Amino acid sequence: MNPDAAATITVDGVGKLCVTLLLELRRHLAAAPPGTLVRVIADDPAAPLDLPAWCHLTGHGYLGVLDHEAGIPVYGLRVAAGPAVTDLASPWRIAGR
């Protein structure tokens, strides 16, 4: 699929700690086709570290800060084909390890 023609989804993570955000993000990405652009609105101070680390762990593409909404960063992710699956209880662990 042409990434420029891919769908875009937005995940509102305002007021959520990164663990909760990652659990929600994992749910959204599981239903999205590869190439989908995911806009993550997040105000958790750990998001600039946690989002790229989680993308590295799972194989999704981290695009950095795309813009801001009401002064809150909007991070971009690109859904990977065949990403690593994380543990249901812990988004920081690869399932089965």
Accessible surface in RSA format (square Angstrom, percent):
REM  Atomic radii and reference values for relative SASA: ProtOr
REM  Chains: A
REM  Algorithm: Lee & Richards
REM  Probe-radius: 1.40
REM  Slices: 20
REM RES _ NUM      All-atoms   Total-Side   Main-Chain    Non-polar    All polar
REM                ABS   REL    ABS   REL    ABS   REL    ABS   REL    ABS   REL
RES MET A   1   161.48  83.6  79.97  52.9  81.50 194.1  96.58  82.1  64.90  86.0
RES ASN A   2    89.45  61.7  75.36  72.8  14.08  33.9  31.25  75.2  58.20  56.3
RES PRO A   3    73.15  53.3  69.87  63.7   3.28  11.9  69.91  57.7   3.24  20.1
RES ASP A   4   135.66  95.0 100.52 100.1  35.14  83.1  32.14  75.7 103.52 103.2
RES ALA A   5    77.72  71.5  43.89  67.7  33.83  77.0  54.17  76.3  23.54  62.4
RES ALA A   6    15.88  14.6   0.03   0.0  15.85  36.0   0.13   0.2  15.75  41.7
RES ALA A   7    56.64  52.1  42.17  65.1  14.48  32.9  53.31  75.1   3.34   8.8
RES THR A   8    72.98  51.9  44.16  44.8  28.82  68.7  27.35  36.7  45.64  69.0
RES ILE A   9    51.88  29.5  46.90  34.9   4.98  12.0  51.88  37.4   0.00   0.0
RES THR A  10    66.26  47.1  40.11  40.7  26.15  62.3  27.76  37.3  38.50  58.2
RES VAL A  11     1.36   0.9   0.05   0.0   1.31   3.1   1.36   1.2   0.00   0.0
RES ASP A  12    82.40  57.7  76.34  76.0   6.06  14.3  30.54  71.9  51.86  51.7
RES GLY A  13     0.07   0.1   0.00   N/A   0.07   0.1   0.00   0.0   0.07   0.2
RES VAL A  14    64.08  42.2  47.01  42.6  17.07  41.1  47.01  40.8  17.07  46.3
RES GLY A  15    69.55  85.8   0.00   N/A  69.55  85.8  36.09  99.0  33.46  74.9
RES LYS A  16    63.72  31.1  57.66  35.4   6.05  14.4  45.33  40.8  18.39  19.6
RES LEU A  17   135.67  75.6 133.18  95.3   2.49   6.3 133.18  93.5   2.49   6.7
RES CYS A  18     7.05   5.3   5.35   6.0   1.69   4.0   5.35  13.6   1.69   1.8
RES VAL A  19    76.03  50.0  75.63  68.5   0.40   1.0  75.63  65.7   0.40   1.1
RES THR A  20    70.90  50.4  70.09  71.1   0.81   1.9  41.41  55.6  29.49  44.6
RES LEU A  21     0.00   0.0   0.00   0.0   0.00   0.0   0.00   0.0   0.00   0.0
RES LEU A  22     0.00   0.0   0.00   0.0   0.00   0.0   0.00   0.0   0.00   0.0
RES LEU A  23    62.47  34.8  56.44  40.4   6.03  15.2  56.86  39.9   5.61  15.1
RES GLU A  24    34.91  20.0  30.21  22.9   4.70  11.2  13.01  25.2  21.91  17.9
RES LEU A  25     0.00   0.0   0.00   0.0   0.00   0.0   0.00   0.0   0.00   0.0
RES ARG A  26    45.35  19.0  43.97  22.4   1.39   3.3  25.93  35.4  19.42  11.8
RES ARG A  27   151.37  63.6 140.98  71.9  10.39  24.7  73.77 100.8  77.60  47.0
RES HIS A  28    53.43  29.2  47.19  32.8   6.24  16.0  33.71  34.7  19.72  22.9
RES LEU A  29     7.44   4.1   2.77   2.0   4.67  11.7   3.07   2.2   4.37  11.7
RES ALA A  30    89.80  82.6  46.22  71.3  43.58  99.1  59.45  83.7  30.35  80.4
RES ALA A  31    93.51  86.0  55.11  85.0  38.40  87.4  66.46  93.6  27.04  71.6
RES ALA A  32    16.47  15.1   2.84   4.4  13.63  31.0   7.01   9.9   9.47  25.1
RES PRO A  33    66.96  48.8  60.26  54.9   6.70  24.3  66.48  54.9   0.48   3.0
RES PRO A  34    67.38  49.1  64.62  58.9   2.76  10.0  65.06  53.7   2.32  14.4
RES GLY A  35    12.65  15.6   0.00   N/A  12.65  15.6  10.99  30.2   1.65   3.7
RES THR A  36     0.62   0.4   0.62   0.6   0.00   0.0   0.62   0.8   0.00   0.0
RES LEU A  37    37.65  21.0  37.65  26.9   0.00   0.0  37.65  26.4   0.00   0.0
RES VAL A  38     0.00   0.0   0.00   0.0   0.00   0.0   0.00   0.0   0.00   0.0
RES ARG A  39    48.10  20.2  48.10  24.5   0.00   0.0  15.26  20.9  32.84  19.9
RES VAL A  40     0.00   0.0   0.00   0.0   0.00   0.0   0.00   0.0   0.00   0.0
RES ILE A  41    17.86  10.2  17.86  13.3   0.00   0.0  17.86  12.9   0.00   0.0
RES ALA A  42     0.76   0.7   0.04   0.1   0.73   1.7   0.04   0.1   0.73   1.9
RES ASP A  43    65.61  46.0  42.77  42.6  22.84  54.0  21.07  49.6  44.54  44.4
RES ASP A  44    16.65  11.7   9.39   9.3   7.26  17.2   5.79  13.6  10.86  10.8
RES PRO A  45   124.76  90.9  98.37  89.7  26.39  95.9 109.84  90.7  14.91  92.7
RES ALA A  46    37.00  34.0  32.64  50.4   4.37   9.9  36.54  51.5   0.47   1.2
RES ALA A  47     0.00   0.0   0.00   0.0   0.00   0.0   0.00   0.0   0.00   0.0
RES PRO A  48    65.77  47.9  56.04  51.1   9.73  35.4  56.16  46.4   9.61  59.7
RES LEU A  49   136.44  76.0 130.23  93.2   6.21  15.6 131.65  92.5   4.78  12.9
RES ASP A  50    30.34  21.3  30.33  30.2   0.02   0.0   0.02   0.0  30.33  30.2
RES LEU A  51     0.00   0.0   0.00   0.0   0.00   0.0   0.00   0.0   0.00   0.0
RES PRO A  52    38.82  28.3  34.13  31.1   4.70  17.1  34.50  28.5   4.32  26.9
RES ALA A  53    50.26  46.2  37.38  57.7  12.87  29.3  45.69  64.3   4.56  12.1
RES TRP A  54     2.79   1.1   2.79   1.3   0.00   0.0   2.79   1.5   0.00   0.0
RES CYS A  55     1.82   1.4   1.45   1.6   0.37   0.9   1.45   3.7   0.37   0.4
RES HIS A  56   162.23  88.7 138.20  96.1  24.03  61.5  94.45  97.3  67.78  78.9
RES LEU A  57    57.91  32.3  40.99  29.3  16.93  42.5  45.83  32.2  12.08  32.5
RES THR A  58     4.08   2.9   1.81   1.8   2.27   5.4   2.33   3.1   1.75   2.6
RES GLY A  59    48.30  59.6   0.00   N/A  48.30  59.6  30.01  82.4  18.29  41.0
RES HIS A  60    14.79   8.1   7.61   5.3   7.18  18.4   0.85   0.9  13.94  16.2
RES GLY A  61    29.41  36.3   0.00   N/A  29.41  36.3  26.86  73.7   2.55   5.7
RES TYR A  62    72.55  33.9  43.63  24.8  28.92  75.3  36.58  27.5  35.97  44.3
RES LEU A  63    82.25  45.8  52.10  37.3  30.15  75.8  58.38  41.0  23.87  64.2
RES GLY A  64    16.77  20.7   0.00   N/A  16.77  20.7  16.56  45.4   0.21   0.5
RES VAL A  65    77.96  51.3  47.48  43.0  30.48  73.4  47.48  41.3  30.48  82.7
RES LEU A  66    74.26  41.4  41.74  29.9  32.53  81.8  44.99  31.6  29.27  78.8
RES ASP A  67    64.26  45.0  56.12  55.9   8.14  19.2  33.94  79.9  30.32  30.2
RES HIS A  68   110.90  60.6  85.51  59.4  25.38  64.9  53.46  55.1  57.43  66.8
RES GLU A  69    71.25  40.9  65.94  49.9   5.31  12.6  32.49  62.8  38.77  31.7
RES ALA A  70   109.08 100.3  55.61  85.8  53.47 121.6  77.06 108.5  32.02  84.8
RES GLY A  71    65.29  80.5   0.00   N/A  65.29  80.5  33.90  93.0  31.39  70.3
RES ILE A  72    39.79  22.6  39.67  29.6   0.13   0.3  39.79  28.7   0.00   0.0
RES PRO A  73    33.74  24.6  33.74  30.8   0.00   0.0  33.74  27.9   0.00   0.0
RES VAL A  74     0.00   0.0   0.00   0.0   0.00   0.0   0.00   0.0   0.00   0.0
RES TYR A  75     5.92   2.8   5.92   3.4   0.00   0.0   0.84   0.6   5.08   6.3
RES GLY A  76     0.00   0.0   0.00   N/A   0.00   0.0   0.00   0.0   0.00   0.0
RES LEU A  77     0.00   0.0   0.00   0.0   0.00   0.0   0.00   0.0   0.00   0.0
RES ARG A  78    62.63  26.3  61.99  31.6   0.64   1.5  25.55  34.9  37.08  22.5
RES VAL A  79     7.15   4.7   3.35   3.0   3.80   9.1   3.35   2.9   3.80  10.3
RES ALA A  80    24.04  22.1  13.51  20.8  10.53  24.0  22.00  31.0   2.04   5.4
RES ALA A  81    78.87  72.5  52.42  80.9  26.45  60.2  53.33  75.1  25.54  67.7
RES GLY A  82    77.34  95.4   0.00   N/A  77.34  95.4  39.55 108.5  37.79  84.6
RES PRO A  83    47.66  34.7  35.51  32.4  12.15  44.2  37.89  31.3   9.77  60.7
RES ALA A  84    41.21  37.9  22.48  34.7  18.74  42.6  33.35  47.0   7.86  20.8
RES VAL A  85   103.39  68.0  95.15  86.1   8.24  19.8  99.13  86.1   4.26  11.6
RES THR A  86     3.65   2.6   0.70   0.7   2.96   7.0   0.49   0.7   3.17   4.8
RES ASP A  87    50.53  35.4  49.63  49.4   0.90   2.1   4.46  10.5  46.07  45.9
RES LEU A  88   157.43  87.7 143.95 103.0  13.48  33.9 144.11 101.2  13.31  35.8
RES ALA A  89    90.00  82.8  58.91  90.9  31.09  70.7  68.61  96.6  21.40  56.7
RES SER A  90    23.39  19.8  22.43  29.9   0.95   2.2  13.86  29.5   9.53  13.3
RES PRO A  91     1.62   1.2   1.62   1.5   0.00   0.0   1.62   1.3   0.00   0.0
RES TRP A  92    91.47  36.7  75.94  36.8  15.53  36.5  67.46  36.0  24.01  39.0
RES ARG A  93   158.75  66.7 155.19  79.1   3.56   8.5  40.54  55.4 118.21  71.6
RES ILE A  94    28.00  15.9  23.74  17.7   4.26  10.3  23.74  17.1   4.26  11.6
RES ALA A  95    45.94  42.2  30.74  47.4  15.20  34.6  31.02  43.7  14.93  39.5
RES GLY A  96    88.57 109.2   0.00   N/A  88.57 109.2  44.63 122.5  43.93  98.4
RES ARG A  97   222.98  93.6 154.64  78.8  68.34 162.7  87.26 119.3 135.72  82.3
END  Absolute sums over single chains surface
CHAIN  1 A     5294.3       3856.7       1437.6       3410.6       1883.7
END  Absolute sums over all chains
TOTAL          5294.3       3856.7       1437.6       3410.6       1883.7
